Amino acid sequence: MKTCPKCREILGNDAEICFNCQYDFNYKRVLSPEELSEKRNKETQRTQEFLEFQEILDKQKEEQIKKNPYYEYEIVTVDDLANGRVDDIKLANIIKEYARKGWRLHTVFTNELGKNATSATLGNIGTGSNSTIDQTVLIFERCIRA
């Protein structure tokens, strides 16, 4: 908070002119009516210039958006086999199928689903397997408007 030195009005810190007596904190005095009018005209002109500039930017942005292509995305998931191996034949077939339809493979990642542990015993002989089951996630992309 700041106080006007002329009329002692309490103002906010960002106030440039006292609303009560028109004291200007930048000039350190009360401005004449002509000076106030000129200052307001300059502010109005700056506001108008800003609005015109903003309008130009909005038009440029709109034109750029029209130039940009639009894409669509498709997500396909493939689970690993029961033994934890990647089902590479199924993956290859999916990629080929989507490529024929105009899609391109954009991203691939795996998502761990859990552990698969199996065991069997017959008398004193036992066997077992322990594997991690993952899910392969394929993200395809296709341009729908250039």
N, C-alpha and C positions, 0 to 999 in steps of 0.2 A: 504494500500500500504506500502511496505517496500523497503528499498534501500540496495543494496549489499555494504558491507563495503569495498570491495576490488576495484571494478570497478565503483561503483556509479550507476549501472543499477537499474531502478525502476521496481520492481516486485510485483506480487500479494501477498496478505497476506498468502496464502496457499503454496507458493513456498518453496521447501526444498533445491533446488540447483539453483544457478544463471545459466541461460542458456548461458550467455556471457563468464564468466570466470571459471565456475564450482565450485564456492565457495559453500560449504555445510553449511547451517545454523544450522544443528544439531551438527556437529563436530566443527563448528566455524573456519573452515580453508578450503583451496582448497585441494581436495583429489588427490592423485596420480593416474595415469592411471590404475594401478593395483587395487587400492581401488575402483575406479569407475567401472571397469570391474566386480569386485566381487559383488559390490552393484547391478549392473544391472542383474547379474546372479541370485542373490538371489530374486530379484523382478520377474524375469522370472519364477523361480522355484515356488514362491508363487502363481503367476498367474496360472501356470499349475496345481498346487495342488488345487486351488480354482475351476478351470474348471472341474477337475476330481471329486471333491466333489459335484459340481453342477450337473454333469451327474449322479452320484449315487442317489442324491435326486430326480432328474427327473424320473429315473427308478422306484424308490420306490413309487413316486406319481402315476405313470402310473399303477403300480401293484395294488395299493390301489383303484384306480378308477375302475379297472376291478373287484375288489372284492365287491364294493359297489352296492347295488341294485338300480334299476331305478324305479321311480314311475310316474304314470300319475294321473291327477286330473280332476275332473268334478265338475262344479258349477251348482246348481239347486236353483231356487228361488220360493217361495210359498207366495202369497199375502194373507193377512188376509181376513176374511169374511167382508161383508159390515157393520156389527155391531161392528167391531173392534176386534172380537174374533179370536184366532189362529185357523186355519183350521187343527186341530190335526189329523183328519182322513186322510186327504190328505198327511200330513207330515209322518204319520206312514206307509202309503202305499208306498211312495217314498223310505223311508229308507229300507223297506222290499224288494222292487224291486231291489235296488242297492246292497243290501247284497246278494241276490240270484246270482247276476252277479259277485261276488267276490270283491265288493267295501267295504271299511269301512268308517264310518263317521269320518271325520278328524276335522272339525270345524263347529260351528253353531253360527250365530249372526243375529241380526235384524237390519233392515234399515228402519227408519221412512220415510214413503211416504208423509204423510200429515194428515190433520184433516178431519173428515167426520161429518158434522152437518146437521141434518134434523129436520124439525118441521112441524106440521100441526095444524091448528086451525079450530074449528067448533063452531061458535057463541062465547060464552065466555069461552069455554073449549079449552085448547091448550096442545099439547104434543110435545116432541122433544127428540132427542138423540144426544149426542156429543161423538165421539170416535176418537181415533188415529188409523190410518191405517198403519200397518207395513208390511214389507216384510221379511220373514224368509229366510236367505241365508244358504244353506247347501253346504259344501265342502267335497266331497268324494275323497278318495285316494285308489289307487290300485297298487300293485307291478307288474311291467311288466317284470322285469328280476332280478333274485336273484343272 
